[in-house]
Amino acid sequence: MLQKIALTLREQCRVEPPALIVVGVSGGPDSLCLMHVLHTLGYQVIVTHVDHQLRAESAAEAAAVETAAAAAGLPFVMQRVDVRAHAQSKGLSIEAAARELRYTFLFEQARRQLAQAVAVGHTADDQVETVLMHLIRGAGMSGLRGMSYLSMLHQFDAAIPLVRPLLGTWRSETVEYCRLKSLAPHYDRSNDSLEYFRNRVRHELIPTLESYNPRVREALWRTAETLASDLALLQERVADAWQQSVLRQSREFVCFDAAELGRQSISLQRRLILAAAEHVLPEAEVGFAALERAADFIADASLIHLDFGGGLALYREAGAIYMSLGEQSLPREEWPQMTQDSVAIPHRTPVTVPLADGWQFTVNYVPAGGLPLELIPTGKDTFHACLDADSLPAQLELRPGQPGDRFQPLGLQGHSQKLSDFFVNVKLPARARGHWPLLCSNETIVWVPGFRPAEPFRLRRETRHAACFAVSRFN
């Protein structure tokens, strides 16, 4: 057993002695076995324990783990947490709240101690239960491969891995190991409660399945191992498609090229959306129905928003599809945005006005005779506009749009339209419209940067002086 776990640690978990590892020890046979095995194999071990305070005996269990760590000569750190209060404040189940608090503490200790990994005692039995739970809820290959020997839980730490060295070891083996090494594990009575889904799978479903196949646990474990290998191959193809389809990404969103994403096969589309969901929300539980809705969304260019579930959403904007935690997480720095209600623009005076996220508005005045042809309003750079300075009102301001704003776009022969309709027609995303900078004189819109100037202020053959406006990034 020691040799098997030593090989797993090197090849699957990618840690070797004397690496420093923070070990989560509940005091049960699995985690107690893991603590002892790691110490025996020459790893530096820091024993951690979280008292969830959910049962009357939890304090005694914490003391027992501390005693076991001291007997092995290992450092011990513990924390007491109020799981019920955390669950209520975050709207989580008791199980989810306990897990969040536990892993937060483990990774805090790992960072503090400069550990190479966090280790937990999930066994082959836990793997089988996880696979069945995912199967019942509905899952694809990612769910049916179960837990991984090495995982990155980005919501807790982006650099330190979580390792599960006992995924190939059965619970009966850890119990026997504890007996042979005179370790005294405690047994959590809540593991017998049928209130929890995992316990019902463990105590009711698996025994029923064993009546059909006495070795069903081994069969399910082998299935998970096989799917993990197959998934690794598939993920190579997904990685290639990711490179082709993703325009940009951050911790809060993934931006796809909508056309490129649409060219991928339906299977790869589902995989890419799943990867994006897990990138933004690493512990997201994504079902088949959500991926089907996403595929329909990708195929229908008229759809601009899809509630993906779990707090995630898909948005379509100007040739891009975003996966994010909500509209507030989408990037805004690609657009000029006002940070003030209005800024007065001095008459006939060059000026620079800072905008949000490194954008700026500038104006300069030049003789019309020296105006380069490429600066006329019909040029391709719509963030630059040269207008007839003599026709401009004396009082100009830069401001965001207001209810009822109307605009006479260049090229409509003086006809006006609602600014809101204009923004819809040019497909400016709704979230960019509220703070979009407009060059105005009272209620008259002179120029909409990035699109068009107003017809009355266009350059004419008789223009003698030109006002050249620009909105640009300065960093």
Secondary structure by P-SEA (a helix, b strand, c coil): caaaaaaaaaccccccccbbbbbbccccaaaaaaaaaaaaaccbbbbbbbccccccaaaaaaaaaaaaaaaabbbbbbbbbaaaaaaaaacccaaaaaaaaaaaaaaaaaaaaccccccccccaaaaaaaaaaaaaaccccccccccccccccccccccbbbbbccccccaaaaaaaaaaabbbbbbcccccccccaaaaaaccaaaaaaaaccaaaaaaaaaaaaaaaaaaaaaaaaaaaaaaccccccccccccaaaaaaaccaaaaaaaaaaaaaaacccccccaaaaaaaaaaaacccccccccccccbbbbcccbbbbcccccccccccbbbbcccbbbbccccccccccccccbbbbbbbccccccccccccccccccccccccccccbbbbbcccccccccccccccccccaaaaaaaaccccccccccccccccccccccccccccccccccccccbbbbbbccccc
